Amino acid sequence: MDAPHVPIMVEAVLDGLQVATRANALFIDGTLGAGGHSAAILATRNDNLIIGFDRDPHALALATERLAGYGERAQLVHDSYLALGKVLGDTLVDGILLDLGLSSMQLDQAERGFAFRFEGPLDMRFDPTSATPTAADLVNDLPAEAIADILFRYGEEHHSRRIAKAIINARPITTTRQLADLIEGLRLPPQKIHPATRTFQALRIAVNEELEAVETMLPLALQHLKVGGRLVVITFHSLEDRIVKQFMKTEATDCLCPPRQPVCTCGHQATLKLMSRKPITADEAEVEANPRARSAKLRVAERS
Ligand SMILES: C[S@@+](CC[C@H](N)C(=O)[O-])C[C@H]1O[C@@H](n2cnc3c(N)ncnc32)[C@H](O)[C@@H]1O
């Protein structure tokens, strides 16, 4: 098996997690993918450990093969990163990495149904072994308003109602091309991206409950970081980045009372220190070599 997914901003991840200077550290890779970031962490020192999670059994198999040479230093779990608490118990860790979204392997596997450029079943589950609804289930079973709502909220699709109506009229829709052709046929006003891009993003986010998972994970990550431990999050679209940015900002603030209130009544105390106010982005050379890096934003915070 090969590992075609190219990890993003590896140096910034290693710096953010302070991998080189932490002795006997335990890191969590919440989104293993092909294990590229984990491999870089394990290769930086010979005394650190990784616990890695992925919902996708195919990704886990790739990461297992890639990290096999590190033996017991890499423990891989087929589960959501939300299983962190169950796996760690009371153990605190030195760093947590979340490289959100989907991998290029997932996008390239036609049978996973993530890509509108290939014909495949309209699935989109990160874990195809789970009993949760597929994208086909959503488009075939939900009422038009609920579909439009998904497209608007998770895809920021301005033509959500028109697309939802067309979906309802064309049901059942079972394949990626069927859905993409339907949207192309609507002749929406020209835009830079393919007209089905936002619909596919929205369905993927809904199928995997991605935003809910990030929202639940961030406070969980905080609970499991040692004081001085680092949280590094890479996002690929504004919906996710907004959640991460807002969380880090709130947790880095002592008092959350309205600014004009003379005395604090909320008692909130900062638990994070922001390592930079602005997100880190990939440089031109990386974007040229790996166009996926273009939209990536990396944020780092430290448990205080
Ligand atoms: C962008 S890729 C990660 C790539 C990885 N950093 C590498 O270097 O190869 C995101 C991965 O996160 C996984 N994923 C998404 N949501 C997840 C969740 N809630 N729990 C665990 N894994 C998740 C996806 O299945 C995918 O394999």
The ligand as a Tripos MOL2 file, in Angstrom:
@<TRIPOS>MOLECULE
LIG
   27    29     1     0     0
SMALL
NO_CHARGES

@<TRIPOS>ATOM
      1 C1         -6.6460   15.5600    6.5080 C.3       1 LIG1
      2 S1         -6.6700   13.8930    6.9100 S.3       1 LIG1
      3 C2         -5.3110   13.6910    7.9850 C.3       1 LIG1
      4 C3         -4.0040   13.4710    7.2970 C.3       1 LIG1
      5 C4         -2.8520   13.1520    8.2030 C.3       1 LIG1
      6 N1         -2.5300   14.2370    9.1030 N.3       1 LIG1
      7 C5         -1.6140   12.7040    7.4360 C.2       1 LIG1
      8 O1         -0.5450   13.2670    7.6740 O.co2     1 LIG1
      9 O2         -1.7270   11.8010    6.5960 O.co2     1 LIG1
     10 C6         -8.0210   13.7960    8.0150 C.3       1 LIG1
     11 C7         -8.2940   12.4010    8.5570 C.3       1 LIG1
     12 O3         -9.1230   12.5770    9.6910 O.3       1 LIG1
     13 C8        -10.0520   11.5340    9.7470 C.3       1 LIG1
     14 N2        -11.1580   12.0070   10.5860 N.ar      1 LIG1
     15 C9        -12.0900   12.9390   10.3120 C.ar      1 LIG1
     16 N3        -12.9070   13.1130   11.3710 N.ar      1 LIG1
     17 C10       -12.4450   12.2890   12.3510 C.ar      1 LIG1
     18 C11       -12.8430   12.0240   13.6930 C.ar      1 LIG1
     19 N4        -13.9010   12.6230   14.2510 N.pl3     1 LIG1
     20 N5        -12.1220   11.1360   14.4010 N.ar      1 LIG1
     21 C12       -11.0530   10.5160   13.8620 C.ar      1 LIG1
     22 N6        -10.6380   10.7000   12.6060 N.ar      1 LIG1
     23 C13       -11.3200   11.5850   11.8490 C.ar      1 LIG1
     24 C14       -10.4080   11.2670    8.2990 C.3       1 LIG1
     25 O4        -10.8980    9.9500    8.1560 O.3       1 LIG1
     26 C15        -9.0510   11.4780    7.6030 C.3       1 LIG1
     27 O5         -8.3670   10.2610    7.4650 O.3       1 LIG1
@<TRIPOS>BOND
     1     1     2 1
     2     2     3 1
     3     2    10 1
     4     3     4 1
     5     4     5 1
     6     5     6 1
     7     5     7 1
     8     7     8 2
     9     7     9 1
    10    10    11 1
    11    11    12 1
    12    11    26 1
    13    12    13 1
    14    13    14 1
    15    13    24 1
    16    14    15 ar
    17    14    23 ar
    18    15    16 ar
    19    16    17 ar
    20    17    18 ar
    21    17    23 ar
    22    18    19 1
    23    18    20 ar
    24    20    21 ar
    25    21    22 ar
    26    22    23 ar
    27    24    25 1
    28    24    26 1
    29    26    27 1
@<TRIPOS>SUBSTRUCTURE
     1 LIG1         1 GROUP 0 **** ****
